[in-house]
């Protein structure tokens, strides 16, 4: 249940949307298996296994899932088969296929192979906090976020989504925390660190499972580097990595949260709701503290 990543966006707080209302808006784009000739198919799937609603809601917290089915048909395979086909045609017609004919051969090969290609399913989840006005996507890349947001924008007319802006850039703040050897209130600095030069060379140094010494920090900063990734722990409850883009990655609940996660759950559905309630509650507090540590929110750019 726990998200591993948070790509964070802003919504009005509160945002008057219910699970039932969102389900109705998403319903026209429900996921269905693609045809044998479709390379990729996307649509909304129930977040709860064996569930029927496309939006799952608990106490103002909503969960949605974008499902993607993609056929595995590598370009190398298409090129290999097309090359063999082109040789056959060359023998028949007495000369090599031209550029236009070669393009047609590849298209025909692709159409022939596509029905036999293996399919993989990928789910991308988004959590919407209607009370505090957050939309968070569990994705490590901007491309995955764009896929989900494009489909969500089609479903919701005049979707009031905005980027999150803070007063202090994460890179500047993380560099200051490292230089001072002290994290902001409620946080501790962990061992993984990345520093990158702002110059043309973009020289980068990484510390993995190793604390960075104060002298090394000073030397890297003097050389024009800034901290672009920093592993931290929040309130002795959640470890994570903060990036220069304000993405929160490698989220892991610590033992103090895991111990009580299933205490009151009687079945799978109740366990799912309990986990979702715990996750959304803790991550909402974490986001609020991260924003506060970065000087608070800045006005949205228009």
N, C-alpha and C positions, 0 to 999 in steps of 0.2 A: 504493500500500500504506500509506503513512504516514497515521496518524490526524491530522486537523486540529484535533480537540478531545479533551479528556479530562474526562469527568464521572466522578469517582473514588469508588469504594465499597470497603468492607473485607470481606475473607473471612478465614477462619482460615488461618494460615500454618504448615506447608503445608496445602493443601486436597487431599484424596485423590480427585481426579477425572481421568479420562483422556478422550481424544478419543472413543474407542470407547464408553465409558460414557455420556458426554454425548450422543453421537449417538443412542444408544438411548432416552434420556429425551426428546429433542427430536422424535424420529420421529413420534409421534402428531400433532404440530402442523406437519408439513411443509407448505410453501407450495404452493398449487394455484391456478390462475387462477379468479377468481370467476365466478359466473353473470351473465347479462345484467342481472339485477335487483338485484345487490349493489353498493352504493355503494363499499364498501371491504372488502378481503380481506387478511389478514395470516397469515404463517407463516414457518417457518425455511427458509432456502435454503443450499446449499453455499457456503462462503466462497471455495473454489477454483473457478474457472471450469471447467466440464465435470467437476467433481468429484462424488463420490457421498455422502461423509460430510457431515453437517450441522455437525460440529465438526472443525476442522482443528487438529492438534496438532504442535508441534515443541519437544522438550526441556522439557516442562512448561508450555509456553505454548499457550493455546487461543484459537481465533478462531471466532466465530459471527456469523451474519448474519440479521437480521430483515428480511424482504421485505414491502413493503406495496404493494398495487395499489389505486389510487384512481381512481374515475370523475370526470371533469371535467364537472360539471353546475352551472354558476353559478346562484345564487338569482335573479339578474336575468333570466336566460333563462326560468326556470320562471314567474316573475311575469309576464313579457311574454306568454308563450303563454297562461297562465291568464287574463289580462285579456281577450285576444281571444276565448277560449272563453266567458268570462262574458258578454261582449257578445252573442254568438250565442244563448246561453241566455235572456238578458233579452228579446231580440226574440221568441223562441219562447213564453215563458211570460208575458210582459207586465209583469214586474217584476224588479228587480235580485236576484241571488242573495244570500241571507243569509250570515251568518258561517259557519255549519255547512256550507252548500252550497259556499261558496267554498273552504273547507278541503278538501272532497272533490274539487273541481275541480283544485286544486293537486296533490293526491295522484295523481289520474289522469294529469295532465300529466307528473308526475315518472316514473311507471311507463311512460308512452309514450316519453319521451325517453331514459330510462336505457340501453336496449339500443343506442342510437345514439351514446352519449357516448364521448369519447376516454378512454383509460386511460393512467395514468402509473405507472411502477414506481419505488419508492424503497427503497434499502437502508440499514439502520442496523447498523453493526458494533459488536461488543463484544469486547474482548481480556481474557482471564482469565489472570492470572499465578498459577498454582497454587503456586509455590514461595514467593513473597513475599506472597501473599494479597491481590492487587488485582483488582478488576473495573472496567474502564474502558470507557465508552461514547463512541463518536465521534459526538457530537450537540451542537448548540449550544443546544438548548432543553430545559427540564425535561419538556415534554410528550412529546418523542421518547424520552427516557429512561424515562418512566413506561410507555409502550407496550411497550418491550422488557422491562422488569422484570416487568410484569404477566404477560406470556406465559412468562417464565422461571420465575416463581414457581409457575405452574400445572404446569410440566414437572418441577420439582425439589421433591420433598416435603421440608419443613422446610429450605428453602434458607437457609444460615447467613450471610446478607448483612446488613451494617450500614453506616450512614453513617460517613464519616471525620470525626473530630473532632480538632482541633489545640489546643495550649495558648494560642496567640495568634491572634486573629482576623486574617484576611488584610488587612482594611482598616486595622487599627491598625498592623500590621507594615509595610505598604507606605507608610503615612503617615510612619512613623518613618524608613524608608529614604530617602524623599524629603527629609525635614527635615534628616537628617544628611548628605545628599549622597553616601551610600555604600551599595551593595548588600551583602547577606550574602556570605560566602565562596563562591566558585565561580560567582557571578552578576555580571552588569553590567546597569545600567539603560539602557534604550533610549529612544526619543523619544516614543512615544505614551503619554499619561497622561490619566486622567479623575479629577476630584475632584468630590465631591458634598456638599452641605450635609446635615447630620443634622436640620435644622430642618423645620418644616412645609412650607416652600416647595420643598424639595428642589432648590435651585438647583445647576446642574451646569456645570462648565467642562471643556473638552476641549482637549488639545494633540495635534495630529496631525502626525507627521513634524517635530516641533519640540521641542527640549529645553526643559524648564521651568527658569527661573532660580531661584536660591535665595531671592531677595527675593519672587518670586511665590509660591513654596511657603509661606513664612512668612506672607504676607498672606492666603492662602486658608485656612491652618490657623487663624489668629487669627479668621477670619470663621466658623469652625465647620465647615469642610469636611474630609472625609477622602478619601484616595485609594481609589477603588473599582475601578480598572483600571490595570495598569501593564505596559508592554512591557519584556521582559527577555531576556537571552541567558544560557544556561547552558553553562559550560565551553567557550565558543567553538564549540559544536557544534549547539545547537538554540536558535532564537528562539521566543518565545511571549508570550502576554499572560495575566497572572494576574488573576483577578477576585475580588471580595469574597466570592463564594460558594465559593471554593476550586476553581472550574473553571479549567482550563488551556486557552486558546483560541489560534487562529491559529498552531498549531505548524508550524514549518518547519525541516527539517534543513539545516544549512549545508554549504558546499562540501566541508569536510573529511570529512563523512560520505558525501556523494554520490559522491565520487571512487572509493571502494572498494566501493560497493554491489554491483556486478555482476561483480567480479573473478573469482570462482570458479564462477559459474553456467554450466551447460552447456545448459539448456533452460528453458522457461517455468516448469515446476514447481519446479526447483531455484532459479530466480531469485525466485520467490514465497517459498519457504522462507528464502532468504538475506535477503530484504528484511524478512520477518516477524521473523526472529531478530535482525537489526540493530535494527529498530524497538523490539521488546519489551525488548531489553537496554538500549538507551539510555534509553527512557522510564521503565523501572523505576528507573534511577539518578537520573533527573531528579525523579521523584516523591519518592524518598527524601530528596533534598537540599532539595526544597521543604518537605516536612514538617519536616525538621530546622531549616530557616530560620524556621519558624513555631513553634519551641519544642518540637517533637516531638508525638507523639500524646497526646491527652487520653483519659481513660477513657470508654468508650462509655456514653452515658446510657441508663438502663433505665427 
